[in-house]
Amino acid sequence: MKDFIIYIIVRLIIAVVQALSLEQAKSFAGFLAWLCCDVLHIRGKLLRDNLVHAFPEKSLTEIHQLEQKTWRHLCFMIVETALAERKIHRSNWKKYVTLTNESAPLQAMYERRPLIYATGHLGNFEFAGYIMGLIGIPPYSVARTLDNPYLNRFLCTFRRTTGQAIIPKKDAAPLLELAMTQGRPVVILTDQYAGEKGVWVKSFGRDVSTYKVVPILSCMFNAPVVLSAPIRQKEELFHFDILVQEVLEPEIQTDLTSPRAMAQWYNDVFELLIRRTPEQYWWIHKRWRPKPEHKKK
């Protein structure tokens, strides 16, 4: 019953957003951000701890301002999910979205060559999948199944709108191999916690556990790894630069093909992207956890 009530509340909020103009929706997102950050303090301690660790040079006032901007971005994402199908179409997407350094990845995708988009919780990653489908190259995207089944079904419906295929994170290997064999682009969020048995590397000076799937698939199928993120421009709804920061070719950059080396590479590059627009990162997810001590058998 609790899941259903939460689902109804979310759908009511979305119904309100869909009745608004873009300018009104932007103001409503600002109100939601203020409510979540300054009134309800949702995940407030986790958010502040992550920001303090990542930016020790910032004062508490600057950290609080960054918290407010982070929530503003998150609420913008909700509004964009609600309005995307009504506002963004094949005829007008170029008005809102810029593709930067995308020529090589796009050529590989149109040639049906296996390709891995390594991204993270930066910018509006949900909208990026929507746009890729809209321009004719719908990806296979690995996503965690939400605990709330009603919200999960609703979000999956949006994700599949333009042809994007969703692969549940649990037991994803067979479907990932199928996508690679078919030459479909695969989108993997590389900054999810991979558990104690993941590959442990450094991010923002702290230990993080990442999955081995990206280097394994890259080496198995000789697939380039494209490190990309959809960065919001000028704090405007739907205005994004889908940026390709770096491309790793496993045949050329052989020194980065081991799981640990590749994981450290994309964490280092992604950290640079996050530092440029820290308010667009999901600091509210529990990514940094204690590294387990290995005991001798």
Secondary structure, DSSP 4 states (H G I P E B T S, - for coil): -HHHHHHHHHHHHHHHHHTS-HHHHHHHHHHHHHIIIIIS-TTHHHHHHHHHHH-TTS-HHHHHHHHHHHHHHHHHHHHHHHHHHHH--TTTHHHHEEEES-HHHHHHHHTT--EEEEE-SBS-HHHHHHHHHHTT-PPEEEEPPPSSHHHHHHHHHHHTTTTPEEEESTT-HHHHHHHHHTT-EEEEETTS---TTSEEEEETTEEEEE-SHHHHHHHHHT--EEEEEEEE-TT-TT-EEEEEEEEE-TTT-GGG-SHHHHHHHHHHHHHHHHHHSGGGB-TTS----PPPPPPP-
